[in-house]
Amino acid sequence: MGIHTILNDAAQALFDKKGSNILALDVRKISSYQDFVLIAQGNVDRHVRALAHNVEDELQKNSGLRPVRKEGERDGDWVVLDYGEFAVHVMTEEMRERYALEELWRDADVVNLEIKTGG
């Protein structure tokens, strides 16, 4: 299973639980420790935790992947699921604005995600 399929699965898991502002970045040119990052937003800390849990469940079910490391679950305003080759950052709007990861990785290429919106 390719990385783009895995990123799409993670993005779909976020979308399905009402995650917003979902963005995937290819950071291979600018990062020595990770290839891709997926960033999404939840409404409040409980929502952020629920989004992260859904990503974790879906990636394990679809790809057999488990995060190497998880951080931020207790506070819930920014949860990071580190899968080695890529990481998923789920955060509240306040944390996303404060830490501006898109700005940090502004030289990264945006990955085109294929999210099924239903209908």
N, CA, C and O atoms as a MOPAC input file, in Angstrom:
PM7 MOZYME 1SCF
protein

 N      0.85100 1    -1.18700 1     0.00000 1
 C      0.00000 1     0.00000 1     0.00000 1
 C      0.88800 1     1.23800 1     0.00000 1
 O      1.79500 1     1.35000 1     0.82400 1
 N      0.63700 1     2.16000 1    -0.90800 1
 C      1.46300 1     3.34700 1    -1.05000 1
 C      1.12800 1     4.43700 1    -0.04900 1
 O      0.05600 1     4.45100 1     0.55500 1
 N      2.06800 1     5.33900 1     0.10700 1
 C      1.90200 1     6.43400 1     1.07200 1
 C      0.71600 1     7.32700 1     0.72200 1
 O      0.03700 1     7.82000 1     1.62300 1
 N      0.45200 1     7.54700 1    -0.56200 1
 C     -0.67500 1     8.40600 1    -0.92000 1
 C     -2.00900 1     7.76400 1    -0.53400 1
 O     -2.94200 1     8.46100 1    -0.13400 1
 N     -2.09900 1     6.45300 1    -0.65200 1
 C     -3.30100 1     5.74600 1    -0.22200 1
 C     -3.47000 1     5.87800 1     1.28800 1
 O     -4.57700 1     6.10800 1     1.77400 1
 N     -2.39000 1     5.73400 1     2.01600 1
 C     -2.43700 1     5.84400 1     3.47400 1
 C     -2.82800 1     7.26000 1     3.89800 1
 O     -3.65500 1     7.43100 1     4.79400 1
 N     -2.23900 1     8.27400 1     3.26000 1
 C     -2.60500 1     9.65800 1     3.56900 1
 C     -4.07500 1     9.91600 1     3.25100 1
 O     -4.76400 1    10.59900 1     4.00900 1
 N     -4.55800 1     9.37200 1     2.13200 1
 C     -5.97100 1     9.52800 1     1.79000 1
 C     -6.86700 1     8.85500 1     2.82300 1
 O     -7.90200 1     9.40400 1     3.20000 1
 N     -6.47100 1     7.66700 1     3.28200 1
 C     -7.25200 1     6.97500 1     4.32300 1
 C     -7.30900 1     7.80200 1     5.60400 1
 O     -8.36500 1     7.92300 1     6.22600 1
 N     -6.17100 1     8.36800 1     5.99300 1
 C     -6.12800 1     9.19200 1     7.20700 1
 C     -6.97800 1    10.44600 1     7.03000 1
 O     -7.71600 1    10.83200 1     7.93600 1
 N     -6.87600 1    11.08000 1     5.86700 1
 C     -7.67400 1    12.28400 1     5.60200 1
 C     -9.16000 1    11.95800 1     5.59400 1
 O     -9.97400 1    12.73700 1     6.09000 1
 N     -9.51300 1    10.81300 1     5.03400 1
 C    -10.92000 1    10.40600 1     5.00000 1
 C    -11.43300 1    10.17500 1     6.42100 1
 O    -12.55800 1    10.55200 1     6.74600 1
 N    -10.60800 1     9.55500 1     7.26800 1
 C    -10.99600 1     9.32000 1     8.66300 1
 C    -11.23600 1    10.64700 1     9.38400 1
 O    -12.14500 1    10.75500 1    10.20700 1
 N    -10.43000 1    11.64300 1     9.07700 1
 C    -10.61700 1    12.97500 1     9.66400 1
 C    -11.90900 1    13.60800 1     9.15500 1
 O    -12.70900 1    14.12100 1     9.93700 1
 N    -12.10400 1    13.56900 1     7.84700 1
 C    -13.28900 1    14.16100 1     7.23200 1
 C    -14.56900 1    13.50700 1     7.74700 1
 O    -15.55800 1    14.18600 1     8.02800 1
 N    -14.53600 1    12.17800 1     7.86700 1
 C    -15.73500 1    11.44100 1     8.28600 1
 C    -16.19500 1    11.81700 1     9.68900 1
 O    -17.37200 1    11.66200 1    10.01500 1
 N    -15.28700 1    12.30700 1    10.51700 1
 C    -15.64100 1    12.72500 1    11.88500 1
 C    -15.67300 1    14.24900 1    12.00800 1
 O    -15.52400 1    14.80300 1    13.09700 1
 N    -15.87200 1    14.90800 1    10.87100 1
 C    -16.05100 1    16.37300 1    10.83300 1
 C    -14.77700 1    17.16000 1    11.12800 1
 O    -14.84700 1    18.28000 1    11.63300 1
 N    -13.61500 1    16.58500 1    10.81700 1
 C    -12.37900 1    17.35600 1    10.86800 1
 C    -12.40100 1    18.38400 1     9.75600 1
 O    -13.03100 1    18.16400 1     8.72200 1
 N    -11.73000 1    19.48900 1     9.94900 1
 C    -11.75700 1    20.54800 1     8.94000 1
 C    -10.34200 1    21.00800 1     8.58500 1
 O     -9.36700 1    20.66700 1     9.25400 1
 N    -10.26800 1    21.79100 1     7.51400 1
 C     -8.99300 1    22.34400 1     7.04200 1
 C     -7.90500 1    21.27600 1     6.96000 1
 O     -6.80900 1    21.44200 1     7.49400 1
 N     -8.22900 1    20.18300 1     6.28300 1
 C     -7.32200 1    19.04100 1     6.16500 1
 C     -6.29900 1    19.32900 1     5.06600 1
 O     -6.66000 1    19.68200 1     3.94300 1
 N     -5.03300 1    19.17400 1     5.40400 1
 C     -3.95000 1    19.51400 1     4.48900 1
 C     -2.82400 1    18.49400 1     4.62900 1
 O     -2.40300 1    18.17300 1     5.74000 1
 N     -2.34300 1    17.99100 1     3.50100 1
 C     -1.18600 1    17.08800 1     3.50300 1
 C     -0.03100 1    17.78700 1     2.79500 1
 O     -0.20900 1    18.41200 1     1.75000 1
 N      1.15200 1    17.67000 1     3.38500 1
 C      2.34300 1    18.29900 1     2.82800 1
 C      3.44400 1    17.26700 1     2.63000 1
 O      3.65500 1    16.39000 1     3.46800 1
 N      4.13500 1    17.39000 1     1.51400 1
 C      5.30700 1    16.58300 1     1.21800 1
 C      6.51000 1    17.38800 1     1.69200 1
 O      6.88600 1    18.37600 1     1.06000 1
 N      7.11500 1    16.97100 1     2.80000 1
 C      8.20900 1    17.74400 1     3.41300 1
 C      9.57900 1    17.11300 1     3.17000 1
 O     10.55000 1    17.46200 1     3.84100 1
 N      9.66100 1    16.19100 1     2.21900 1
 C     10.92300 1    15.48500 1     1.98500 1
 C     12.07800 1    16.42600 1     1.63800 1
 O     13.22200 1    16.15700 1     2.00500 1
 N     11.79500 1    17.51900 1     0.94100 1
 C     12.86100 1    18.44900 1     0.55200 1
 C     13.37500 1    19.28500 1     1.71700 1
 O     14.47700 1    19.82900 1     1.65700 1
 N     12.57500 1    19.38900 1     2.77900 1
 C     12.93500 1    20.31100 1     3.85600 1
 C     13.04000 1    19.67000 1     5.22800 1
 O     13.35900 1    20.35000 1     6.20300 1
 N     12.77900 1    18.37200 1     5.32000 1
 C     12.83200 1    17.68600 1     6.60400 1
 C     13.70100 1    16.44300 1     6.49200 1
 O     13.61700 1    15.69100 1     5.52100 1
 N     14.52500 1    16.24400 1     7.49200 1
 C     15.37500 1    15.05400 1     7.48800 1
 C     14.76700 1    13.91200 1     8.29000 1
 O     15.30500 1    12.80500 1     8.27800 1
 N     13.66700 1    14.15000 1     8.98200 1
 C     13.10700 1    13.12700 1     9.86200 1
 C     11.72400 1    12.63800 1     9.45800 1
 O     11.23300 1    11.66200 1    10.02500 1
 N     11.08300 1    13.28900 1     8.49200 1
 C      9.76100 1    12.86000 1     8.08000 1
 C      9.56300 1    13.19700 1     6.60600 1
 O     10.15400 1    14.14300 1     6.08600 1
 N      8.72200 1    12.40600 1     5.94600 1
 C      8.46300 1    12.63300 1     4.52700 1
 C      7.17700 1    13.41500 1     4.28200 1
 O      7.10900 1    14.24100 1     3.37100 1
 N      6.15900 1    13.15300 1     5.09700 1
 C      4.86000 1    13.78600 1     4.89500 1
 C      4.25500 1    14.17500 1     6.23500 1
 O      4.50900 1    13.53600 1     7.25600 1
 N      3.45200 1    15.23400 1     6.21600 1
 C      2.66000 1    15.61100 1     7.38500 1
 C      1.22500 1    15.85200 1     6.92600 1
 O      0.97000 1    16.38100 1     5.84400 1
 N      0.32200 1    15.45100 1     7.77400 1
 C     -1.10000 1    15.67400 1     7.54600 1
 C     -1.58300 1    16.51700 1     8.71300 1
 O     -1.37700 1    16.16200 1     9.87300 1
 N     -2.22000 1    17.62500 1     8.40400 1
 C     -2.67300 1    18.56900 1     9.42800 1
 C     -4.18600 1    18.70600 1     9.31200 1
 O     -4.72500 1    18.81200 1     8.21100 1
 N     -4.86600 1    18.70200 1    10.45400 1
 C     -6.30900 1    18.89600 1    10.44800 1
 C     -6.72600 1    19.58800 1    11.73200 1
 O     -5.95700 1    19.69600 1    12.68700 1
 N     -7.94300 1    20.04400 1    11.72500 1
 C     -8.45300 1    20.84800 1    12.82600 1
 C     -9.72000 1    20.23100 1    13.39600 1
 O    -10.56600 1    19.71600 1    12.66600 1
 N     -9.82900 1    20.29700 1    14.72500 1
 C    -11.04600 1    19.90500 1    15.42100 1
 C    -11.59400 1    21.10600 1    16.17500 1
 O    -10.89500 1    22.10100 1    16.36800 1
 N    -12.83700 1    21.00700 1    16.59500 1
 C    -13.50500 1    22.14800 1    17.23000 1
 C    -13.02400 1    22.42600 1    18.65200 1
 O    -12.72900 1    23.56800 1    19.00400 1
 N    -12.94900 1    21.38300 1    19.45600 1
 C    -12.54300 1    21.48600 1    20.86000 1
 C    -11.65900 1    20.28700 1    21.18200 1
 O    -11.50600 1    19.39400 1    20.34900 1
 N    -11.07800 1    20.25300 1    22.37300 1
 C    -10.13900 1    19.18300 1    22.70900 1
 C    -10.74600 1    17.78700 1    22.57200 1
 O    -10.07700 1    16.87500 1    22.08800 1
 N    -11.98600 1    17.60600 1    22.98500 1
 C    -12.62400 1    16.28100 1    22.85300 1
 C    -12.75200 1    15.87100 1    21.39400 1
 O    -12.56300 1    14.70500 1    21.04900 1
 N    -13.07200 1    16.82900 1    20.54500 1
 C    -13.18700 1    16.55100 1    19.11700 1
 C    -11.82400 1    16.19900 1    18.52500 1
 O    -11.71800 1    15.28000 1    17.71200 1
 N    -10.78600 1    16.92400 1    18.92700 1
 C     -9.42100 1    16.64100 1    18.46000 1
 C     -9.03600 1    15.21000 1    18.82500 1
 O     -8.51500 1    14.47300 1    17.98900 1
 N     -9.28900 1    14.82300 1    20.05800 1
 C     -8.97000 1    13.45200 1    20.49000 1
 C     -9.76400 1    12.42100 1    19.69300 1
 O     -9.21800 1    11.39100 1    19.29700 1
 N    -11.04100 1    12.68500 1    19.45700 1
 C    -11.88300 1    11.75700 1    18.69100 1
 C    -11.37400 1    11.62100 1    17.25300 1
 O    -11.36100 1    10.52400 1    16.69400 1
 N    -10.96200 1    12.72800 1    16.66900 1
 C    -10.40600 1    12.68600 1    15.31100 1
 C     -9.14600 1    11.83700 1    15.26800 1
 O     -8.98900 1    10.99500 1    14.38400 1
 N     -8.25300 1    12.05500 1    16.21600 1
 C     -6.99800 1    11.30300 1    16.25400 1
 C     -7.27800 1     9.81100 1    16.45000 1
 O     -6.64600 1     8.97300 1    15.80600 1
 N     -8.20700 1     9.48000 1    17.32300 1
 C     -8.55500 1     8.06600 1    17.54900 1
 C     -9.12200 1     7.43600 1    16.28100 1
 O     -8.83600 1     6.27700 1    15.98000 1
 N     -9.92100 1     8.19300 1    15.54200 1
 C    -10.49200 1     7.64400 1    14.31700 1
 C     -9.41000 1     7.38100 1    13.27400 1
 O     -9.45100 1     6.36100 1    12.58600 1
 N     -8.45100 1     8.28200 1    13.15100 1
 C     -7.32700 1     8.06700 1    12.23800 1
 C     -6.57400 1     6.80500 1    12.64800 1
 O     -6.27600 1     5.94500 1    11.82000 1
 N     -6.28000 1     6.71400 1    13.91400 1
 C     -5.54100 1     5.56100 1    14.43000 1
 C     -6.28400 1     4.25300 1    14.12900 1
 O     -5.68200 1     3.28200 1    13.66900 1
 N     -7.57800 1     4.23700 1    14.39000 1
 C     -8.38200 1     3.03800 1    14.14600 1
 C     -8.42700 1     2.67700 1    12.66700 1
 O     -8.25300 1     1.51300 1    12.30400 1
 N     -8.65900 1     3.66600 1    11.81800 1
 C     -8.78300 1     3.40600 1    10.38100 1
 C     -7.46400 1     2.95200 1     9.76400 1
 O     -7.45400 1     2.03900 1     8.93800 1
 N     -6.35700 1     3.57000 1    10.14900 1
 C     -5.07400 1     3.15400 1     9.58500 1
 C     -4.69100 1     1.75100 1    10.05000 1
 O     -4.09600 1     0.98400 1     9.29300 1
 N     -5.02600 1     1.42000 1    11.28100 1
 C     -4.74500 1     0.06600 1    11.75500 1
 C     -5.60900 1    -0.94600 1    10.99800 1
 O     -5.12500 1    -1.99900 1    10.58200 1
 N     -6.88000 1    -0.61700 1    10.82600 1
 C     -7.80800 1    -1.51600 1    10.13100 1
 C     -7.43300 1    -1.66100 1     8.65000 1
 O     -7.39100 1    -2.77800 1     8.13400 1
 N     -7.16200 1    -0.55800 1     7.96900 1
 C     -6.93600 1    -0.58300 1     6.51800 1
 C     -5.51900 1    -0.98000 1     6.12400 1
 O     -5.32300 1    -1.61900 1     5.09000 1
 N     -4.52700 1    -0.60800 1     6.93400 1
 C     -3.13000 1    -0.79300 1     6.53800 1
 C     -2.30200 1    -1.56800 1     7.54900 1
 O     -1.14300 1    -1.89000 1     7.28500 1
 N     -2.87900 1    -1.86900 1     8.69700 1
 C     -2.12000 1    -2.54700 1     9.74000 1
 C     -1.09600 1    -1.64500 1    10.41900 1
 O     -0.18700 1    -2.13000 1    11.09400 1
 N     -1.24100 1    -0.33700 1    10.24200 1
 C     -0.27400 1     0.61600 1    10.81000 1
 C     -0.67700 1     1.05500 1    12.20800 1
 O     -1.85300 1     1.26600 1    12.50600 1
 N      0.32200 1     1.18300 1    13.04400 1
 C      0.13800 1     1.75600 1    14.37900 1
 C      1.15500 1     2.86800 1    14.54400 1
 O      2.26600 1     2.76800 1    14.02300 1
 N      0.80200 1     3.91800 1    15.25000 1
 C      1.78300 1     4.99800 1    15.43400 1
 C      2.98600 1     4.52900 1    16.24700 1
 O      2.86000 1     3.74000 1    17.18300 1
 N      4.14200 1     5.03400 1    15.86600 1
 C      5.36800 1     4.77500 1    16.61200 1
 C      5.29000 1     5.50300 1    17.94900 1
 O      5.77300 1     5.02100 1    18.97300 1
 N      4.66700 1     6.67700 1    17.90800 1
 C      4.55500 1     7.51900 1    19.10400 1
 C      3.30000 1     8.37200 1    18.99500 1
 O      2.90100 1     8.77400 1    17.90200 1
 N      2.68500 1     8.64200 1    20.13900 1
 C      1.52700 1     9.53400 1    20.22100 1
 C      1.82900 1    10.57500 1    21.28200 1
 O      2.38700 1    10.26600 1    22.33500 1
 N      1.45600 1    11.80100 1    20.99400 1
 C      1.63300 1    12.86500 1    21.98600 1
 C      0.40100 1    13.75800 1    22.00800 1
 O     -0.26600 1    13.93800 1    20.98900 1
 N      0.10600 1    14.31200 1    23.17100 1
 C     -0.91700 1    15.33200 1    23.31000 1
 C     -2.30800 1    14.84600 1    23.63200 1
 O     -3.23500 1    15.65100 1    23.71800 1
 N     -2.48100 1    13.54200 1    23.81200 1
 C     -3.83800 1    13.03100 1    24.05800 1
 C     -4.44100 1    13.53900 1    25.36100 1
 O     -5.64800 1    13.76500 1    25.44100 1
 N     -3.62400 1    13.71400 1    26.36000 1
 C     -4.16500 1    14.13200 1    27.66000 1
 C     -4.77500 1    15.53300 1    27.57200 1
 O     -5.90900 1    15.74100 1    28.00300 1
 N     -4.03700 1    16.48500 1    27.02000 1
 C     -4.56600 1    17.84500 1    26.89700 1
 C     -5.58200 1    17.94300 1    25.76600 1
 O     -6.62300 1    18.58500 1    25.90700 1
 N     -5.27300 1    17.30500 1    24.65500 1
 C     -6.23100 1    17.21500 1    23.55800 1
 C     -6.31700 1    18.41100 1    22.64100 1
 O     -7.09000 1    18.37800 1    21.68300 1
 N     -5.55700 1    19.47100 1    22.88700 1
 C     -5.65900 1    20.61600 1    21.97800 1
 C     -4.72500 1    20.47000 1    20.77300 1
 O     -4.85200 1    21.20300 1    19.79300 1
 N     -3.77900 1    19.51500 1    20.85100 1
 C     -2.90600 1    19.18500 1    19.72900 1
 C     -2.41600 1    17.75300 1    19.92600 1
 O     -1.59300 1    17.48200 1    20.80000 1
 N     -2.93000 1    16.84600 1    19.10800 1
 C     -2.53400 1    15.44500 1    19.17500 1
 C     -1.68700 1    15.13700 1    17.94200 1
 O     -2.05200 1    15.47900 1    16.81700 1
 N     -0.55600 1    14.48900 1    18.17800 1
 C      0.33100 1    14.07800 1    17.09000 1
 C      0.42200 1    12.55800 1    17.08200 1
 O      0.73400 1    11.93200 1    18.09400 1
 N      0.14500 1    11.98500 1    15.92500 1
 C      0.33800 1    10.56000 1    15.69400 1
 C      1.54100 1    10.43200 1    14.77200 1
 O      1.47700 1    10.83300 1    13.61000 1
 N      2.61900 1     9.88400 1    15.27200 1
 C      3.86400 1     9.76100 1    14.51400 1
 C      3.96500 1     8.34100 1    13.97700 1
 O      4.06900 1     7.38000 1    14.73800 1
 N      3.93200 1     8.22800 1    12.66000 1
 C      4.02500 1     6.92600 1    12.00600 1
 C      5.38900 1     6.70700 1    11.36200 1
 O      5.54200 1     5.81200 1    10.53100 1
 N      6.37300 1     7.50600 1    11.73100 1
 C      7.71400 1     7.36700 1    11.17200 1
 C      7.84900 1     8.13900 1     9.88100 1
 O      8.39000 1     9.24500 1     9.87300 1
 N      7.36900 1     7.57600 1     8.79200 1
 C      7.46200 1     8.21900 1     7.47700 1
 C      6.56600 1     9.45800 1     7.38400 1
 O      6.83100 1    10.37300 1     6.60500 1
 N      5.51500 1     9.47000 1     8.18400 1
 C      4.59600 1    10.60900 1     8.18100 1
 C      4.02500 1    10.79900 1     9.57900 1
 O      4.07400 1     9.90500 1    10.42400 1
 N      3.48200 1    11.99400 1     9.79600 1
 C      2.83100 1    12.29300 1    11.06900 1
 C      1.49600 1    12.96700 1    10.79600 1
 O      1.32400 1    13.66800 1     9.79800 1
 N      0.56200 1    12.74000 1    11.70000 1
 C     -0.74800 1    13.37300 1    11.64100 1
 C     -0.84400 1    14.33200 1    12.82100 1
 O     -0.70200 1    13.92600 1    13.97400 1
 N     -1.08500 1    15.60400 1    12.52600 1
 C     -1.25300 1    16.63900 1    13.54500 1
 C     -2.71500 1    17.05200 1    13.54500 1
 O     -3.21800 1    17.57700 1    12.55200 1
 N     -3.39600 1    16.81600 1    14.65700 1
 C     -4.78700 1    17.23500 1    14.80100 1
 C     -4.81900 1    18.25000 1    15.93100 1
 O     -4.37400 1    17.96600 1    17.04300 1
 N     -5.34700 1    19.43700 1    15.64200 1
 C     -5.27300 1    20.52000 1    16.62300 1
 C     -6.51900 1    21.40000 1    16.59200 1
 O     -7.27000 1    21.42600 1    15.61800 1
 N     -6.70400 1    22.10900 1    17.68400 1
 C     -7.77000 1    23.10200 1    17.72400 1
 C     -7.37300 1    24.27600 1    16.83600 1
 O     -6.20400 1    24.43300 1    16.48400 1
 N     -8.34500 1    25.08800 1    16.48400 1
 C     -8.07200 1    26.26000 1    15.65700 1
 C     -7.05700 1    27.18600 1    16.34100 1
 O     -6.16100 1    27.72200 1    15.69000 1
 N     -7.20700 1    27.36500 1    17.64700 1
 C     -6.28600 1    28.22900 1    18.39600 1
 C     -4.83700 1    27.73500 1    18.29400 1
 O     -3.92300 1    28.52100 1    18.04500 1
 N     -4.63700 1    26.43200 1    18.48700 1
 C     -3.27400 1    25.88000 1    18.40600 1
 C     -2.73400 1    25.95400 1    16.97500 1
 O     -1.55100 1    26.22100 1    16.76200 1
 N     -3.59800 1    25.71700 1    16.01700 1
 C     -3.15200 1    25.76600 1    14.61800 1
 C     -2.70800 1    27.17100 1    14.24000 1
 O     -1.70400 1    27.34700 1    13.55000 1
 N     -3.44900 1    28.15800 1    14.68800 1
 C     -3.06100 1    29.54600 1    14.41000 1
 C     -1.78600 1    29.91500 1    15.15800 1
 O     -0.91700 1    30.58900 1    14.60400 1
 N     -1.66500 1    29.48300 1    16.40800 1
 C     -0.50900 1    29.83700 1    17.22500 1
 C      0.78900 1    29.25300 1    16.66800 1
 O      1.80400 1    29.94500 1    16.60500 1
 N      0.75800 1    27.98500 1    16.26600 1
 C      1.99200 1    27.31700 1    15.84600 1
 C      2.21700 1    27.32600 1    14.33600 1
 O      3.32100 1    27.02700 1    13.88100 1
 N      1.20800 1    27.65700 1    13.56400 1
 C      1.31800 1    27.90500 1    12.12000 1
 C      2.23400 1    26.91200 1    11.39700 1
 O      3.22200 1    27.30400 1    10.77700 1
 N      1.89500 1    25.63300 1    11.48400 1
 C      2.71600 1    24.61300 1    10.84300 1
 C      2.82400 1    24.81400 1     9.34000 1
 O      3.86500 1    24.53000 1     8.74700 1
 N      1.75800 1    25.30000 1     8.72300 1
 C      1.80600 1    25.56600 1     7.28400 1
 C      2.89600 1    26.58300 1     6.96000 1
 O      3.55600 1    26.48900 1     5.92500 1
 N      3.07700 1    27.54600 1     7.84200 1
 C      4.12500 1    28.55200 1     7.64500 1
 C      5.50700 1    27.93700 1     7.87500 1
 O      6.45300 1    28.22000 1     7.14000 1
 N      5.61000 1    27.10100 1     8.89300 1
 C      6.86700 1    26.42300 1     9.17900 1
 C      7.32400 1    25.60800 1     7.97100 1
 O      8.50700 1    25.58600 1     7.63400 1
 N      6.36700 1    24.93800 1     7.32500 1
 C      6.66300 1    24.09800 1     6.16900 1
 C      6.19500 1    24.75000 1     4.87200 1
 O      5.73600 1    24.05600 1     3.96500 1
 N      6.30400 1    26.06800 1     4.77200 1
 C      5.78400 1    26.79200 1     3.60700 1
 C      6.45700 1    26.39000 1     2.29800 1
 O      5.87700 1    26.58500 1     1.23000 1
 N      7.67400 1    25.83000 1     2.35700 1
 C      8.35800 1    25.39900 1     1.14100 1
 C      8.00800 1    23.97200 1     0.73800 1
 O      8.54900 1    23.45000 1    -0.23700 1
 N      7.12400 1    23.35100 1     1.47200 1
 C      6.70900 1    21.97500 1     1.16000 1
 C      5.69500 1    21.97700 1     0.01900 1
 O      4.99700 1    22.96400 1    -0.21100 1
 N      5.63000 1    20.87000 1    -0.67500 1
 C      4.62700 1    20.69600 1    -1.72100 1
 C      3.34300 1    20.18600 1    -1.09300 1
 O      3.36800 1    19.33600 1    -0.20300 1
 N      2.22100 1    20.71200 1    -1.56400 1
 C      0.91400 1    20.25000 1    -1.09700 1
 C      0.58500 1    18.94700 1    -1.81300 1
 O      0.75200 1    18.83500 1    -3.02800 1
 N      0.11900 1    17.97300 1    -1.05700 1
 C     -0.27500 1    16.68000 1    -1.60600 1
 C     -1.76800 1    16.73100 1    -1.91700 1
 O     -2.57500 1    17.12000 1    -1.07400 1
 N     -2.11800 1    16.34000 1    -3.11800 1
 C     -3.52100 1    16.30400 1    -3.50900 1
 C     -4.19600 1    15.11500 1    -2.82700 1
 O     -3.82400 1    13.96400 1    -3.05500 1
 N     -5.18200 1    15.40300 1    -1.99800 1
 C     -5.90900 1    14.35400 1    -1.28100 1
 C     -7.20900 1    14.03900 1    -2.01000 1
 O     -7.83400 1    14.92200 1    -2.59800 1
 N     -7.60200 1    12.78700 1    -1.96500 1
 C     -8.86300 1    12.35300 1    -2.58000 1
 C     -9.81500 1    11.94300 1    -1.46700 1
 O     -9.82900 1    10.79400 1    -1.02700 1
 N    -10.61100 1    12.91100 1    -1.02200 1
 C    -11.56600 1    12.68000 1     0.06200 1
 C    -12.95000 1    12.53300 1    -0.54400 1
 O    -13.40400 1    13.38300 1    -1.30900 1
 N    -13.61400 1    11.43600 1    -0.18800 1
 C    -14.97800 1    11.19100 1    -0.66600 1
 C    -15.93900 1    11.93600 1     0.25000 1
 O    -16.01200 1    11.66300 1     1.44800 1
 N    -16.66600 1    12.86900 1    -0.32300 1
 C    -17.56000 1    13.71000 1     0.47700 1
 C    -18.95700 1    13.14200 1     0.60900 1
 O    -19.81300 1    13.76000 1     1.24300 1
 N    -19.20700 1    11.99900 1     0.03600 1
 C    -20.52600 1    11.38100 1     0.14100 1
 C    -21.51900 1    12.07000 1    -0.76400 1
 O    -21.15800 1    12.66000 1    -1.78200 1
 N    -22.77400 1    11.98400 1    -0.37300 1
 C    -23.74900 1    12.68400 1    -1.18400 1
 C    -24.76800 1    11.82800 1    -1.67500 1
 O    -25.66800 1    12.28200 1    -2.38100 1

